[in-house]
Amino acid sequence: VDVQAANQSEKPPVEVAPGLQKRTYQFDLRSVSLTQLTQFLSVIEGKEGHVVITEGLTIRSPSSSEDRLNVDVTLATYERVAPEEEADETGEEGEN
């Protein structure tokens, strides 16, 4: 899918449960067709081995005479993290 993302940013990770973090990415897609948008999101969300969901879409049409859209996209993914900090703190307390 020939789509260019712009203004990419990553929000700080959020712990949603012990050992599970949610990462959120925001970016813009400019001058894309509805077909390009749906194909792009299908490819991103359909990758095996990764949990990626579209958390937010803001879609605007700059002109009523064109079929091009400007889209603000927010994607979220989840990852497991080792509770290293907790293990370090526990280890330090055990040594005292």
N, C-alpha and C positions, 0 to 999 in steps of 0.2 A: 504494500500500500504506500503510495507516494504522498506522505504527509510530513510536514516539517513542524516540530514543536518549538515554541519560543517562550521566553520568560519562565524558565523552569526553576522551581524551588522545592526544597524538601523541608517539611516541618520537623521539629524535634520528635524523636520516637516517644510513644506513650505506652506505658506498661498497662495492658488490659487484664492480665492475670499473672500470677507468679510464673516467670519463665516465658512469657509471651508478650511480644511487643508489636505495636501497630506503627507502621511507617506510612506517612502520607506525602504524596507528591502532587504539586500543582503545576500546570503549564497551559499555554494557549495554543490553539490551532487556528490559523487564519486562512480565509478564503478556501474552505473545503466544501465539497458537496456532501449531501446527506449519505450517499453511498460510501464515500471515502471515510466519513466519520464512523459509520456502523462497521465497516470492514476493519478499520484500525482498532476499535474497541473490542471487536470479536477476536482479533489476533492476540491482543494484549491479555484479555481475560481468559482465553482458551489455551494458554501455554501450560503444558503438563508440568507438574512438579512445583508450580508456583500458585499461590492463592493471591489473585489480584482482582479487586472489585472496583467498579466505578462508583465513587462515593458522591460525586457531584458533577453536574453539567449545567453550564449557563450558555444557552445558544441564542445568538443574535443574527439577524439578517441585515447587512448594511444597506441593502437595496431591495425594494419589492420587485424589481425587474430582473434580478439575477437569482440563480439557484445556489449561490455561494454563501457559506455561513462562517461566522467567527464564533469560536467555542472556547470557553474556559473549562478545563477538565481538572477534576480532583480524583486521583487514584489512591487506593489504600492497599497495602500488603501486610501480611502478618509473618513474623518469624519467631522461632524459638531462640531463646537466649539462655546461656548457662548462668545460673545465679552466682557468679563469681564474687561479686561484691558482698553478698550475704555470707558466702563461704569464708571470705577473708575476714569479715567482721567476727564471725563465729570462731574462727581459728585464733584470732588475736585474743578474744575474750577467754578462750580455753587455756591460753598460755599464761595468763596473769595469775 
